[in-house]
Amino acid sequence: MSPFCCDLWWEQKLWKFLCKYTVNLELVPCYTCDDYTASKDCSTVTNCSDTTKFCKTAVKSPNVGFPFTGDEEVRRVCAVSCEQTEEDSLGNDGPTFCCNSDLCNNRGLSSHSNSLAASALNLSVLILTLTAMRIFL
């Protein structure tokens, strides 16, 4: 078997791998919880569908008096569209925050471990991409 055949075989395997996992990387992962939950406890990671491009966080602060020590409650979802509201808008139950990057709706969460995982994933994709480019150049 010639070395050229082996190179083609590896290139095909690499492209299949990249195509398979790149498609999944286009889905935006968001923190989600179906009902209003303490912000620190709403930490389920969901890969949103290709039609839901936004991570939406609705905030509801409990009725607390001075010294305002109550924990805020949030509802985090994947959303098709999202309209952000101001934190201090009158007449609103609470602000709504919108974003569209990986695990961006982390208000009130300790996201250090998740940011490390996202960084490791991004680094591995970068290495695979550079390896693929090196093969073709």
C-alpha positions, 0 to 999 in steps of 0.5 A: 500500500502506498503512503499516499493511500494511507494519507487519504484514509487518515484525511477521510477519518479526520474529516468524518470526525470533524464534521460529526462533532462540529455540527454539535458545536453549533448548538448553544448550550444554556443553563436551564430550569423549567420553574423559578428556582434559586439561581445557584440551583438552576444549573442543568446544562441543555444543548439548545436546538438549532431553532433556539439560538438564545439563552434566556434568564428571567429573574424574580426576586422574592419580596424581601425587606431591608437588609435585602438578604433574599436569594433571587429566583430565576427561570433559565430556558433556551429561546427562539427569540428574546427581549431583554428588559432593564433591571430597574424597569417599573411594572416588571416582576424582574429583569430578563437577560438574553445572550447567545454564547456557550453557558452565558446565562450563568448569573448567580452561578459559580461557573469556574468549573464550567468555564474550564470545561468549555476552555478545554473543549475549545482548545481541543477543537482548535488543535483538531482544526490546526492538525487538519490544516497542516495535513492539507497544506 
